[in-house]
Amino acid sequence: MSFETIVMRQAGPSCIVTLNRPHRRNAVDLKMMEEIIAAALKAETEPSVRALIITGGKDYFSAGADLNEALAVESSADGARYFGRWHRLNATLEKLGKPVIAAIEGFCVTGGCEMALACDIRVAGKGASFAITSSRIGTVPGAGATQRLPRIVGIGKALELMFSAEAIDAAEAYRIGLVNRLVPAGEALTQACAMAAVYEKRAPLSHALIKRAVRQGMQMDLDSAVEFETFVATTIYGSDDKREGISAFLEKRQAAFKGR
């Protein structure tokens, strides 16, 4: 597929989407949103892809939303349409049937950070920084930060970050749980690809259904979530992958999963 604002390539089991608007420091515009969605959905249909990795390159992840487009939002109707596009992007990443990893170097700000929050896992190089700067420019985060950030780092820390609009470094992001893995500067993408190489050996149906159980279950009360988990677990027990996985374990060999 050919894109204008991103570069998509496959490296082994990884589908790597690199944000590519260097003249705007990878500010996310409407075109980029649609292209990331298209790339993600394409990756989902490719059996050899076991993880989608989103990166901005070695210098920065994203400066946030393209403020030229944000400035054009002047009414609640405009806002509903504009943020609806953001919600579609982030929901696509959350609902994708494969692991989605954000590989972050440099700054990851507001809209870019909100997109990273919608990824399943965040890997950051030591030079990375994170900020939700909405209160600095007189706005409110509209791409999910007020909801996803407290679910990840807790209410108090999320409010502290959004009230101050100040950046935190990768070490602090790792300490509070915003980042899953902290690696030497410049190695975030390498680490994300290494994770995908591990996922390649696991059952793709398991990944898809684990992700669904966690994502949907977190929106439920505990009893309902456990009931949903039971439904999901029971569903996969009729799969070829389940039979292959248990047989391989008993026979002390590597399982050959087919995603069926």
FIKOL-86015 format. One record per residue (C-alpha): x, z, y. Coordinates in steps of 0.02 Angstrom, whole numbers, padded with zeros to 5 digits, always signed. Example, Ala and Ser with C-alpha at 12.3 -4.5 7.8 and 13.67 -1.06 7.14 Angstrom:
// FIKOL-86015
+00615+00390-00225;+00684+00357-00053;
// end
This chain:
// FIKOL-86015
+00000+00000+00000;+00058-00038+00177;+00042+00093+00314;+00081+00106+00500;+00103+00294+00525;+00168+00353+00357;+00288+00297+00222;+00230+00314+00042;+00346+00303-00107;+00355+00367-00284;+00508+00458-00349;+00485+00501-00532;+00328+00610-00546;+00322+00638-00357;+00221+00535-00234;+00309+00567-00069;+00213+00538+00093;+00327+00545+00245;+00246+00562+00416;+00318+00421+00521;+00278+00430+00706;+00451+00479+00772;+00409+00426+00950;+00273+00560+00949;+00370+00687+00842;+00246+00653+00701;+00096+00706+00804;-00056+00675+00694;-00175+00545+00763;-00335+00476+00687;-00243+00330+00609;-00121+00446+00522;-00264+00552+00456;-00345+00402+00374;-00181+00341+00303;-00137+00510+00227;-00309+00516+00147;-00287+00340+00076;-00114+00382+00009;-00177+00543-00071;-00322+00457-00156;-00206+00320-00218;-00087+00451-00289;-00232+00534-00378;-00270+00375-00476;-00090+00351-00534;-00062+00443-00700;+00127+00448-00679;+00110+00545-00516;+00106+00731-00551;+00118+00799-00373;+00089+00736-00196;+00224+00790-00074;+00197+00780+00113;+00350+00788+00225;+00399+00745+00401;+00580+00706+00362;+00738+00807+00395;+00714+00844+00581;+00534+00901+00601;+00370+00909+00508;+00242+00881+00646;+00216+00924+00829;+00030+00947+00794;-00120+00844+00845;-00096+00695+00958;-00146+00773+01125;-00194+00606+01200;-00337+00598+01074;-00376+00784+01093;-00387+00763+01283;-00522+00631+01259;-00634+00760+01174;-00747+00815+01315;-00910+00868+01234;-00969+00962+01082;-01024+00798+01004;-00851+00725+01032;-00775+00881+00957;-00885+00875+00803;-00833+00696+00769;-00649+00728+00804;-00631+00887+00703;-00738+00812+00567;-00595+00690+00538;-00472+00835+00525;-00586+00924+00403;-00598+00769+00295;-00408+00756+00289;-00380+00937+00243;-00523+00941+00118;-00448+00789+00032;-00285+00883+00007;-00372+01040-00053;-00486+00948-00175;-00357+00826-00241;-00343+00843-00429;-00154+00861-00421;-00037+00988-00341;-00002+00953-00157;+00162+01018-00087;+00214+01022+00097;+00403+01002+00113;+00442+01066+00287;+00598+01049+00393;+00603+01087+00579;+00448+01129+00680;+00275+01133+00602;+00152+01160+00744;-00037+01185+00759;-00122+01030+00683;+00031+00996+00577;+00032+01177+00522;-00154+01170+00486;-00124+01020+00373;+00015+01115+00285;-00104+01262+00261;-00221+01144+00166;-00081+01101+00044;-00069+01203-00115;+00113+01253-00091;+00232+01256+00058;+00420+01239+00039;+00525+01264+00196;+00705+01237+00243;+00788+01382+00334;+00785+01291+00500;+00596+01270+00497;+00477+01356+00618;+00289+01379+00621;+00164+01404+00762;-00021+01391+00804;-00012+01360+00992;-00196+01335+01036;-00209+01487+01150;-00061+01421+01249;-00160+01267+01302;-00331+01348+01316;-00408+01290+01152;-00458+01361+00983;-00384+01295+00820;-00509+01170+00751;-00428+01102+00593;-00447+01258+00488;-00315+01381+00548;-00439+01519+00591;-00500+01515+00411;-00353+01462+00303;-00217+01562+00389;-00298+01734+00365;-00336+01690+00184;-00150+01661+00158;-00064+01793+00266;-00204+01918+00301;-00316+01942+00451;-00199+02049+00557;-00047+01936+00541;-00153+01780+00569;-00226+01851+00728;-00055+01905+00788;+00014+01729+00766;-00135+01646+00849;-00147+01771+00993;+00036+01752+01039;+00050+01564+01008;+00235+01598+00977;+00336+01518+00838;+00402+01612+00689;+00553+01557+00590;+00553+01507+00407;+00618+01676+00349;+00472+01767+00431;+00351+01636+00365;+00418+01668+00191;+00408+01858+00213;+00224+01854+00260;+00177+01729+00124;+00147+01577+00234;+00289+01490+00141;+00303+01493-00049;+00486+01448-00062;+00628+01461+00064;+00776+01346+00033;+00933+01295+00127;+00902+01182+00277;+00880+01002+00226;+00831+01041+00046;+00642+01063+00059;+00603+00891-00010;+00730+00909-00150;+00652+01074-00201;+00476+01001-00194;+00530+00858-00307;+00608+00984-00427;+00442+01075-00435;+00352+00911-00472;+00476+00880-00614;+00419+01044-00693;+00236+00998-00668;+00269+00834-00760;+00292+00936-00919;+00126+01028-00898;-00051+00971-00934;-00128+00871-00791;-00305+00925-00837;-00247+01106-00829;-00179+01080-00654;-00338+00995-00593;-00453+01128-00663;-00343+01276-00615;-00342+01211-00437;-00530+01188-00439;-00560+01362-00511;-00448+01444-00380;-00509+01344-00230;-00694+01363-00268;-00681+01536-00341;-00602+01604-00182;-00765+01563-00092;-00869+01667-00214;-00894+01850-00254;-00787+01909-00401;-00924+01908-00533;-00977+01731-00488;-00797+01673-00481;-00757+01742-00654;-00914+01660-00722;-00856+01495-00644;-00683+01519-00719;-00762+01541-00891;-00858+01379-00870;-00698+01286-00819;-00596+01362-00961;-00730+01320-01089;-00737+01141-01027;-00553+01108-01057;-00558+01179-01233;-00637+01016-01292;-00494+00910-01224;-00359+00814-01316;-00229+00898-01206;-00284+01071-01265;-00266+01019-01446;-00098+00939-01412;-00034+01086-01312;-00075+01218-01442;-00012+01107-01584;+00152+01077-01493;+00174+01262-01461;+00146+01306-01644;+00260+01165-01700;+00394+01216-01574;+00404+01046-01489;+00374+00976-01316;+00192+00932-01287;+00147+00752-01244;-00002+00772-01127;-00112+00621-01088;-00233+00694-00961;-00379+00679-01081;
// end
